[in-house]
């Protein structure tokens, strides 16, 4: 049972990293140092799906880790 949970956690972590890397970061480092201006953009389409998938995968990893520790 622990082997299946370990494989699931590794798979979930790879998917989480991929979903984070696929999200657009905006204007890069220029906004960090004050060059970008403060503009708010609404997430639409695929960007919204990736955002929600990232949150869902993070929650699944937390739950899976708690289950793994409990065993």
C-alpha positions in Angstrom: 0.0 0.0 0.0 2.8 2.4 0.8 4.3 1.8 -2.6 1.2 2.9 -4.4 0.9 6.0 -2.3 4.6 6.8 -2.9 4.1 6.4 -6.7 1.0 8.6 -6.6 2.8 11.3 -4.6 5.7 11.4 -7.1 3.2 11.6 -10.0 1.3 14.4 -8.3 4.4 16.3 -7.6 5.6 16.1 -11.2 2.1 17.3 -12.4 2.2 20.1 -9.8 5.6 21.3 -11.0 4.4 21.1 -14.7 1.2 23.1 -13.9 3.2 25.8 -12.1 5.7 26.1 -15.0 3.0 26.3 -17.6 1.4 29.4 -16.0 2.3 32.7 -17.5 4.3 35.0 -15.3 3.4 38.4 -16.8 6.1 40.9 -17.5 9.0 39.2 -15.7 11.4 40.9 -13.3 10.5 44.4 -14.4 7.4 44.3 -12.3 9.4 43.2 -9.3 11.5 46.3 -9.3 8.6 48.8 -10.0 8.8 49.0 -13.7 5.7 47.1 -14.6 2.9 49.1 -13.1 0.1 47.6 -11.0 -2.5 46.1 -13.4 -5.0 43.4 -12.5 -5.8 40.7 -15.1 -8.7 38.3 -15.0 -7.8 34.7 -15.6 -9.7 33.2 -18.5 -9.7 30.0 -20.4 -6.7 27.7 -20.1 -5.0 30.0 -17.6 -8.0 29.7 -15.2 -8.0 25.9 -15.6 -4.2 25.7 -14.9 -4.6 27.9 -11.8 -7.4 25.8 -10.4 -5.5 22.6 -11.3 -2.5 23.8 -9.4 -4.5 24.4 -6.3 -6.2 21.0 -6.6 -2.9 19.2 -7.1 -1.4 21.0 -4.0 -4.3 19.9 -1.9 -4.0 16.3 -3.2 -0.3 16.2 -2.3 -1.1 17.5 1.2 -3.8 14.9 1.8 -1.7 12.1 0.3 1.2 13.1 2.5 -1.0 13.0 5.6 -2.3 9.5 4.6 1.3 8.3 3.9 2.4 9.4 7.4 -0.6 7.8 9.0 0.3 4.4 7.6 
